[in-house]
Amino acid sequence: MTSKTASGPSAIAALPRDRLLGELSLWSADLANMETDLKRIEEHVDLHHIDVADARFTPGFLFFPDFVDRIAKLTDKPIHVHLMVEAEIVEEQTRQFIEAGADLISVHAENGDAGLRAVALARELGAEAGVVLRLETPVSDVEPFLDHVAFVTLLGTSIGVKGQSLSDKACDRLREARTLMKKAGRENEIILAADGGIREQTVPLLRAAGAQTVVLGSLAFGADNLADRMTWLHALERAVR
């Protein structure tokens, strides 16, 4: 069992800002041997990414609070829970996953006022908060959240489906989000994340467009040498200054 040295906002604030972060999606881990996979990636991962889906906001069901509770006992790294759920349950889901051990809860801008209430609740409960945008949602919809979140995540593929190619709109959307963050005076406080379509050939493009973390699935878990893969990731330069 692992005892975390930092949690919630302090864990997120401690993430490196001088290189691209490695955020690993446990959806791509060996779910039948999760403890073994967690031990294998622990020294390489910056934060764990756990998707939650209610089969209404997005296809299929994904992961439950009990899963997060178990993961939290096995890692010293921050846990980022991405809530792909309908507005009517987003606040209760926020509460349940924070109680289970999430350090960062990201809700969808498409949840509207309920999403804003969930962000406030996350912070009230001692966690950090983020906001996510579906690929088809205007980037401007993130603006009401910018004063209240530490992460902005843009999906580069259709929501909730593995194995898709990165949209040709993804990089321009990252640049637009960066402009809005700068306008809000929070460019240095918010981490800009890219999720979906993460491949060896797309990560440099996303990094150049301003991504500070990418959500890695098979690119990490399927790597022949994870240490080499993460060394490559960390060395990628950001073009946006």
N, C-alpha and C positions, 0 to 999 in steps of 0.2 A: 504494500500500500504506500502511496506517495503523499506527502504533505506539501501543499503548495506554499511557496514563499511569498506570493502575492496573488491577489484576486481582484475581480471587478475592475473599477477604473484604474487602480494602481497597476494592475497587470497589463492593461491596454496601453497606459501611458509609458510603460517601460519597454514597449516594442521598439526595435531599432528603426531609426529614421534615415540612416545613411546608406541603405541598400534596399533592394526589392525583398519583401517578406515572402516566406513560404507558408502559405495557409493550406493545409492538407485536408481534403474532404474525406471523412470517414465512410462515406457512401461507397468509396472505391477500395476500402480496406477489405481484408479477408474477414468477413463477419463471423465465420465459424471459428476463427482463431484470433479474435480481436486483441486479446492481451499480448499475444506474441507479436502482432503487427505494431501495436503501440510501443512496445519495447524497442522494436527495430527502427522506428521513426523518431523516437523521443529526442535524440540529440540533434536532429536535423530540422524539425518542425518549429515554426514560430508560434503558430496557433492552430488548434484543431477546428475544423469547420463541420458542423452537423446540421444537415437539412431536415426540416420538419414540414410535412405536407399532410393536408387534411382530406385529400381526394376530391375537393371542391374547388379550391383556389388554383390547384394544379393537379395533374393526373397522379393517382396512386397515393398510398400512405407511406410516410417515412418517419421513423424513429419517434421514440416516446421518452418522457421524463426519466423513467427507470434506466434507460440506456445511457442518458447523460450522467445520471447519478453514478453508474458503474464506471464510466470513462473518467469522471472527475476523481475517482479514488485511485486511478492508475497512472495519472500524468501530473507533471508539475507545470505544464504549459497551459495558457489560456484556452478557454472553450468558447467558440463563437457559434451561437445557434441562430440559424436563418429560418424565420417563421414564414412559411408559405401557406398561410391560413386565411380564412375569411374574417372580415372585420368584426363580426359578432362574437368571435372567440379569441381574438388576438390578445386582449388584456388578460384573460384567464390563463392562456397559454404562456404569456410572458411571466406571470407569477409562478406557474408550475415549473418552468424550465430554470428559472433563477433559483428556486428552492432546491432543484435537483443539482445545481452546481455550475450553471452557465455564468461566464464572466461578462459576456457581451451578447445582447439580444438585438438582432436586426429585424425590423418589421417592414412591410411593404408600404411605400407611399400611396399605393392604390387603396390601402385601408382607410385613408382620409383622416378624419378627426379621431377615429378609434385608434389609428396608428400613432397619432400624436399623444393620445392618452396613455398608450402602451409604453411609449418612450419615456414619458414622465414617471410612470409606474416603475419601469426598470431602474431608473436613477434613484427613485425613492427607496427601492428595495436593496440598493447598494451595488447594482450592476452598472455596466456601461451600455449605451444604446447606439444603434445604427439604423440606417434606412436603406432599402433596396428598391430598385426600379426594374420593372419588366422591360424587355426590349422594345415593346410597342408603346410604352408610356413616354410622353414628352419629358425631357430632362428637367425642364422648368418645374415639374411637379415636386421636385426635391426641395425647393426653396423654403417652404414652411418648416422643414425639419432642420435646416442647417444650423440654427442657433442652439440645437439641443442634442446633437449626435457627435460621436467620435469616428464613425465609419460611414462612408457612402459607397454602396456596392451597385455597380451596373451590370446587369445580365447581358451577355453578348450572344445568347442563343434563346430560343423559346424556352419557357420555364418548365422545369421538372422532367426533362428528357435528356438522357445521356447520349454522348457520341455525335453531337451535331457540330457542324462547321461554324466558325466564328462569323457573325454577320459583318458585312462590309460597312455597316454603320457604327460598329462598336468603338472604334478609335476616335471618330469625330464626337461621339457622345461623351467619351471620357474627357476630351478637351473642353467640351461645353460645360460639363460638371465642374471642372477645375476653374473655369471662368466664374461660375456662380459662387463657388467657395471663396474665391478671391474677392468678389464683390461683397460678400457677406463678412469679410474680414476674418475668415476662419480657415484659410488655405493651409496654415501651418498647424492647425489643431485637429483637422479631419484627415483620416487616412482614406485614400481613394482606391477602391478595390474593383477588380475585374473577375467575373465569374461566368464560366461557360465558354466552350470553344478553345480551351487552353491546350495548346499544342506547342511542340518545339519551335515551329515556324511562326506562331502567333504571339508567343510571350514577348519577344523583342519588340514587336509592333505595339503591343499594349503598354509595355514599359516606356517606350518612346513617347506615347500619347499621354503619359502621366500616371499610369497605374503604380501604386505603391505596394500593393499585394495582389497576387493572383491565386485563385482557388484551384489547387492542383488535385487532379484525380489520378487517372492512369499514368500521367506523365511522371508522377512521383512513385506511386505504388507499383507500377510496371517497369521501373527503371532497373537496368542490370546492376548499376552502381549508384545507389541513392546519394552517397556522399559527393560523387562527381556531379550528379545532376544538380544538387543544391549549390555547389560551388559555382557552376555555370550560371544558375539563376541569380545568385547574389552579385555576380560581376556585371550584370546587364546595366548599362547606363540609361539614365532618364534624360530625355531630350528637353522636356519642359522644365523651365526654371522659374 
